[in-house]
C-alpha cells in the first residue's frame, strides 16, 4: 500500500531524539488507557468494561501521530516493498521502544504515588497488584503466544486507521481490534511496561504479593518477541505478500 509506505518513510526520517520523545507520548497514552481499564475493572469487575476503556490509549496514539513500538512493527511491510531499509526500521524500533518504556514508567509512577491506587476504597491498588502478579505468573509459551495474537490485532488496528479518511473512521478502526485483544487476555509489551511496574510500586506502597524484577523483565522481553512475531512477521509480511503482484 503506497499510503503506508509514505507513512513509513516519514517515521524513519525522524531523528533519534524525536523518535524517543514521540515514543514517550505513545507509552504514556497506552499507560493512561491501561490505568483507566484497571479503574473500570475494579469498579465493575467486568472484563468487557476493561476492554471497552483500554482502547483510549491507542486512539490517542493514532490521532496524535505518536510513535508506538508495536504499531511500528508494521514497518516490516515497507522493508518488504523496499521503501525503507532494515537498518532504518531497527533504528526506529530501538528509540521508540525506549521512549515507550519511559512514558509508561512515568505514568505508572505518578499514578501509584499520586494515590490513584487508593480509589474505590483501595480496590484499584489491589487490581494493580493482581494484574502484575497474573502477568508474571504466565508461562513463557503463554507469554509468547498471547503476544503474537495481540500484535496481529494491534497492527490491523493501526493499518486500518491509516487507511481511514476521517477522525471517526480512525477512532473506530483503532477501537475494535484493541477491544478484542484486551477482552481475549492477550499480551502487549508496552501496556505491560505500565501494568507490571505499577503493580510492583503498588505492592510496595500498600502491601501485597511480592513481584520480582526478574519476572517483570522476562514477561516484557518474551511478550516483545511475541509482538514482533505477530506484528512484523505474520501481519506486516503477510499483508505485503497478499498485496504484491504475482
The 8 nearest C-alpha neighbors of each residue, nearest first, counted from 0:
[[1, 2, 3, 4, 242, 239, 77, 76],
 [0, 2, 4, 3, 5, 6, 77, 82],
 [3, 1, 5, 0, 4, 6, 162, 161],
 [2, 4, 6, 5, 1, 0, 7, 161],
 [3, 5, 7, 1, 6, 77, 2, 8],
 [4, 6, 8, 2, 3, 7, 1, 9],
 [7, 5, 3, 9, 4, 8, 10, 2],
 [6, 8, 4, 10, 9, 5, 3, 74],
 [9, 7, 5, 11, 10, 6, 4, 12],
 [10, 8, 6, 12, 7, 11, 5, 13],
 [9, 11, 7, 8, 12, 13, 6, 91],
 [10, 12, 8, 13, 9, 87, 91, 7],
 [13, 11, 9, 10, 8, 14, 87, 7],
 [14, 12, 11, 10, 17, 18, 15, 9],
 [13, 15, 17, 16, 18, 12, 11, 19],
 [14, 16, 18, 17, 19, 94, 13, 91],
 [17, 15, 19, 14, 18, 20, 94, 13],
 [18, 16, 20, 14, 19, 15, 21, 13],
 [17, 19, 15, 21, 16, 95, 20, 94],
 [18, 20, 98, 22, 94, 16, 95, 17],
 [21, 19, 23, 17, 22, 18, 98, 16],
 [22, 20, 65, 18, 24, 66, 23, 19],
 [21, 23, 98, 95, 99, 66, 19, 25],
 [24, 22, 102, 98, 99, 20, 26, 21],
 [23, 25, 27, 21, 22, 26, 102, 28],
 [24, 26, 28, 22, 65, 27, 67, 23],
 [27, 25, 99, 102, 103, 23, 29, 28],
 [26, 28, 102, 30, 103, 24, 25, 29],
 [29, 27, 56, 25, 31, 30, 26, 24],
 [28, 30, 56, 32, 26, 31, 27, 190],
 [31, 29, 33, 27, 28, 103, 32, 193],
 [32, 30, 28, 34, 33, 29, 27, 35],
 [31, 33, 56, 53, 29, 55, 35, 30],
 [32, 34, 30, 36, 31, 53, 35, 29],
 [35, 33, 31, 37, 36, 32, 30, 38],
 [34, 36, 38, 32, 37, 33, 31, 39],
 [35, 37, 49, 39, 33, 53, 52, 34],
 [38, 36, 40, 34, 35, 39, 41, 33],
 [37, 39, 35, 41, 40, 36, 123, 42],
 [40, 38, 36, 42, 37, 41, 49, 48],
 [39, 41, 44, 37, 43, 49, 42, 38],
 [42, 40, 38, 123, 39, 44, 122, 43],
 [43, 41, 39, 40, 44, 38, 119, 122],
 [42, 44, 45, 40, 41, 39, 48, 46],
 [45, 43, 40, 41, 42, 46, 39, 48],
 [44, 46, 43, 48, 47, 40, 49, 39],
 [47, 45, 49, 48, 50, 182, 40, 44],
 [46, 48, 50, 45, 49, 51, 182, 178],
 [49, 47, 51, 45, 46, 50, 39, 52],
 [48, 50, 36, 46, 52, 40, 47, 51],
 [51, 49, 178, 47, 181, 182, 48, 53],
 [50, 52, 48, 49, 178, 53, 47, 54],
 [51, 53, 36, 49, 50, 54, 55, 48],
 [52, 54, 32, 36, 55, 33, 50, 51],
 [55, 53, 56, 57, 174, 177, 52, 58],
 [56, 54, 32, 58, 53, 57, 52, 59],
 [55, 57, 29, 32, 28, 54, 59, 58],
 [56, 58, 60, 54, 59, 55, 61, 29],
 [57, 59, 55, 61, 60, 56, 170, 173],
 [60, 58, 62, 56, 57, 61, 63, 55],
 [59, 61, 57, 65, 63, 58, 25, 62],
 [62, 60, 64, 58, 59, 63, 57, 65],
 [61, 63, 59, 64, 60, 58, 169, 166],
 [64, 62, 60, 65, 61, 59, 58, 25],
 [63, 65, 61, 62, 60, 66, 59, 21],
 [66, 64, 60, 21, 25, 63, 24, 22],
 [65, 67, 22, 21, 25, 95, 68, 64],
 [68, 66, 70, 25, 69, 71, 22, 65],
 [69, 67, 71, 96, 70, 95, 92, 72],
 [68, 70, 72, 71, 67, 150, 226, 230],
 [71, 69, 154, 72, 67, 68, 73, 157],
 [72, 70, 73, 68, 69, 74, 67, 92],
 [71, 73, 231, 74, 69, 70, 230, 75],
 [72, 74, 71, 235, 75, 76, 231, 70],
 [75, 73, 76, 77, 72, 71, 7, 88],
 [74, 76, 78, 73, 231, 77, 235, 72],
 [77, 75, 235, 79, 74, 78, 236, 73],
 [78, 76, 80, 82, 74, 79, 75, 4],
 [77, 79, 81, 75, 83, 76, 80, 84],
 [78, 80, 76, 77, 81, 75, 239, 236],
 [79, 81, 77, 78, 82, 76, 239, 83],
 [82, 80, 78, 83, 79, 77, 84, 76],
 [81, 83, 77, 80, 78, 4, 84, 8],
 [84, 82, 78, 81, 77, 8, 87, 85],
 [83, 85, 87, 86, 78, 88, 81, 82],
 [84, 86, 88, 87, 78, 89, 83, 75],
 [87, 85, 89, 88, 84, 90, 83, 91],
 [86, 88, 90, 84, 85, 89, 11, 91],
 [87, 89, 85, 91, 86, 90, 92, 74],
 [88, 90, 92, 86, 91, 87, 93, 85],
 [91, 89, 87, 93, 92, 88, 86, 94],
 [92, 90, 88, 89, 93, 94, 95, 11],
 [91, 93, 89, 95, 90, 94, 96, 68],
 [94, 92, 96, 90, 95, 91, 89, 97],
 [93, 95, 19, 97, 96, 91, 92, 18],
 [94, 96, 22, 98, 19, 92, 97, 18],
 [97, 95, 99, 93, 68, 98, 94, 92],
 [98, 96, 100, 94, 99, 95, 101, 93],
 [97, 99, 22, 23, 19, 95, 101, 100],
 [98, 100, 26, 22, 23, 96, 102, 97],
 [101, 99, 97, 103, 98, 102, 192, 104],
 [100, 102, 98, 104, 99, 103, 23, 105],
 [103, 101, 23, 27, 26, 105, 99, 100],
 [102, 104, 26, 193, 27, 100, 30, 106],
 [105, 103, 107, 101, 106, 102, 193, 108],
 [104, 106, 102, 108, 103, 107, 101, 109],
 [105, 107, 109, 103, 108, 104, 110, 27],
 [108, 106, 104, 197, 110, 105, 193, 109],
 [109, 107, 105, 111, 106, 110, 112, 104],
 [108, 110, 106, 113, 112, 111, 107, 105],
 [111, 109, 113, 107, 115, 108, 112, 106],
 [112, 110, 113, 108, 114, 109, 115, 116],
 [111, 113, 114, 109, 110, 108, 115, 204],
 [114, 112, 110, 109, 111, 115, 108, 116],
 [115, 113, 112, 116, 117, 111, 110, 118],
 [116, 114, 117, 110, 118, 111, 113, 123],
 [124, 117, 115, 123, 114, 118, 111, 121],
 [116, 118, 121, 115, 114, 120, 124, 123],
 [117, 119, 121, 120, 116, 115, 123, 122],
 [118, 120, 122, 121, 123, 117, 42, 41],
 [121, 119, 118, 122, 117, 123, 116, 124],
 [120, 122, 117, 124, 118, 123, 119, 116],
 [121, 123, 125, 119, 124, 120, 41, 126],
 [122, 124, 116, 126, 125, 121, 41, 38],
 [116, 125, 123, 127, 121, 126, 122, 117],
 [124, 126, 122, 128, 123, 127, 129, 121],
 [125, 127, 123, 129, 124, 128, 130, 122],
 [128, 126, 198, 124, 130, 125, 129, 123],
 [127, 129, 198, 125, 131, 126, 130, 202],
 [128, 130, 132, 126, 131, 127, 133, 125],
 [131, 129, 133, 127, 128, 132, 126, 134],
 [130, 132, 195, 198, 134, 128, 129, 133],
 [133, 131, 129, 135, 130, 134, 136, 128],
 [134, 132, 136, 130, 131, 135, 129, 137],
 [135, 133, 131, 136, 132, 137, 130, 218],
 [134, 136, 132, 214, 137, 133, 218, 215],
 [137, 135, 133, 134, 132, 138, 214, 131],
 [138, 136, 135, 134, 141, 142, 139, 133],
 [137, 139, 141, 140, 142, 136, 135, 143],
 [138, 140, 142, 141, 143, 137, 221, 218],
 [141, 139, 143, 142, 138, 144, 137, 145],
 [140, 142, 138, 144, 139, 143, 145, 137],
 [143, 141, 139, 145, 222, 140, 144, 146],
 [142, 144, 225, 140, 146, 222, 141, 145],
 [143, 145, 147, 141, 146, 142, 140, 225],
 [146, 144, 185, 186, 148, 142, 147, 143],
 [145, 147, 225, 186, 226, 222, 143, 149],
 [148, 146, 229, 225, 226, 144, 145, 149],
 [149, 147, 145, 151, 146, 150, 229, 144],
 [150, 148, 146, 185, 147, 152, 180, 151],
 [149, 151, 153, 230, 226, 152, 229, 147],
 [150, 152, 229, 230, 154, 148, 149, 234],
 [151, 153, 155, 150, 176, 154, 149, 156],
 [154, 152, 150, 156, 155, 151, 177, 157],
 [155, 153, 157, 156, 70, 151, 152, 150],
 [154, 156, 158, 152, 153, 157, 159, 151],
 [157, 155, 173, 153, 154, 159, 172, 158],
 [156, 158, 160, 154, 155, 159, 70, 161],
 [159, 157, 155, 161, 160, 156, 154, 162],
 [158, 160, 162, 156, 161, 157, 172, 155],
 [159, 161, 169, 157, 172, 163, 162, 158],
 [162, 160, 158, 159, 163, 157, 169, 3],
 [161, 163, 159, 160, 164, 158, 2, 169],
 [164, 162, 160, 168, 169, 161, 165, 159],
 [163, 165, 162, 168, 166, 169, 161, 160],
 [166, 164, 168, 167, 163, 169, 170, 160],
 [165, 167, 169, 168, 170, 164, 62, 163],
 [168, 166, 170, 169, 165, 171, 163, 172],
 [167, 169, 171, 163, 165, 166, 170, 172],
 [168, 170, 160, 172, 166, 163, 167, 171],
 [169, 171, 167, 173, 168, 172, 58, 174],
 [172, 170, 174, 168, 173, 169, 167, 175],
 [171, 173, 169, 160, 170, 156, 174, 159],
 [174, 172, 156, 170, 171, 58, 160, 175],
 [175, 173, 171, 54, 177, 172, 170, 176],
 [174, 176, 178, 177, 173, 172, 171, 179],
 [177, 175, 179, 152, 178, 156, 174, 180],
 [178, 176, 180, 179, 174, 175, 54, 153],
 [177, 179, 50, 175, 176, 181, 180, 51],
 [178, 180, 176, 182, 177, 181, 183, 175],
 [181, 179, 183, 177, 185, 182, 149, 178],
 [182, 180, 50, 184, 183, 178, 179, 185],
 [181, 183, 50, 179, 180, 184, 178, 47],
 [184, 182, 180, 181, 185, 179, 178, 50],
 [185, 183, 181, 182, 180, 186, 145, 149],
 [184, 186, 145, 149, 180, 183, 181, 146],
 [185, 187, 146, 145, 149, 222, 188, 184],
 [188, 186, 190, 189, 146, 191, 149, 222],
 [187, 189, 191, 223, 219, 222, 190, 192],
 [190, 188, 192, 191, 187, 99, 26, 100],
 [189, 191, 192, 193, 187, 188, 29, 30],
 [192, 190, 194, 188, 193, 189, 195, 187],
 [193, 191, 189, 190, 103, 194, 100, 195],
 [192, 194, 103, 191, 190, 30, 107, 196],
 [195, 193, 191, 197, 196, 131, 192, 190],
 [194, 196, 131, 198, 197, 191, 193, 192],
 [197, 195, 199, 198, 193, 194, 200, 192],
 [198, 196, 107, 200, 194, 195, 199, 193],
 [197, 199, 128, 127, 201, 131, 195, 196],
 [200, 198, 196, 202, 197, 201, 210, 195],
 [199, 201, 203, 197, 202, 198, 196, 204],
 [202, 200, 204, 198, 203, 199, 205, 124],
 [203, 201, 206, 207, 199, 205, 200, 204],
 [202, 204, 200, 201, 206, 205, 199, 207],
 [205, 203, 201, 202, 206, 200, 112, 111],
 [206, 204, 202, 201, 203, 207, 124, 200],
 [207, 205, 202, 203, 204, 208, 201, 209],
 [208, 206, 202, 209, 205, 128, 203, 201],
 [207, 209, 210, 202, 206, 128, 132, 129],
 [208, 210, 207, 211, 202, 199, 203, 132],
 [211, 209, 199, 208, 132, 212, 214, 131],
 [212, 210, 214, 213, 209, 215, 199, 135],
 [211, 213, 215, 214, 216, 210, 199, 217],
 [214, 212, 216, 211, 215, 217, 218, 210],
 [213, 215, 217, 211, 212, 135, 216, 218],
 [214, 216, 212, 218, 213, 217, 135, 219],
 [215, 217, 213, 219, 218, 214, 220, 212],
 [218, 216, 214, 220, 215, 219, 221, 213],
 [217, 219, 215, 221, 216, 220, 222, 135],
 [218, 220, 222, 216, 188, 217, 221, 223],
 [219, 221, 223, 217, 222, 218, 216, 224],
 [222, 220, 224, 223, 218, 219, 143, 217],
 [221, 223, 146, 225, 219, 224, 143, 188],
 [222, 224, 220, 226, 188, 221, 225, 219],
 [225, 223, 221, 227, 222, 226, 228, 220],
 [226, 224, 146, 147, 143, 222, 228, 223],
 [225, 227, 146, 147, 150, 223, 229, 228],
 [228, 226, 230, 224, 231, 225, 229, 223],
 [229, 227, 232, 225, 226, 230, 231, 147],
 [228, 230, 147, 233, 151, 226, 150, 227],
 [231, 229, 150, 234, 151, 227, 72, 228],
 [230, 232, 72, 235, 227, 75, 73, 228],
 [233, 231, 228, 236, 229, 234, 230, 235],
 [232, 234, 229, 237, 236, 231, 230, 235],
 [233, 235, 230, 237, 151, 236, 231, 238],
 [236, 234, 76, 231, 73, 238, 237, 75],
 [237, 235, 239, 232, 238, 76, 234, 233],
 [236, 238, 240, 234, 239, 233, 235, 241],
 [239, 237, 235, 241, 236, 240, 234, 242],
 [238, 240, 236, 242, 237, 241, 76, 243],
 [241, 239, 237, 242, 243, 238, 236, 244],
 [240, 242, 238, 239, 243, 237, 244, 236],
 [243, 241, 239, 240, 238, 244, 0, 237],
 [244, 242, 240, 241, 239, 245, 238, 80],
 [243, 245, 242, 241, 240, 239, 80, 0],
 [244, 243, 242, 241, 240, 239, 80, 238]]
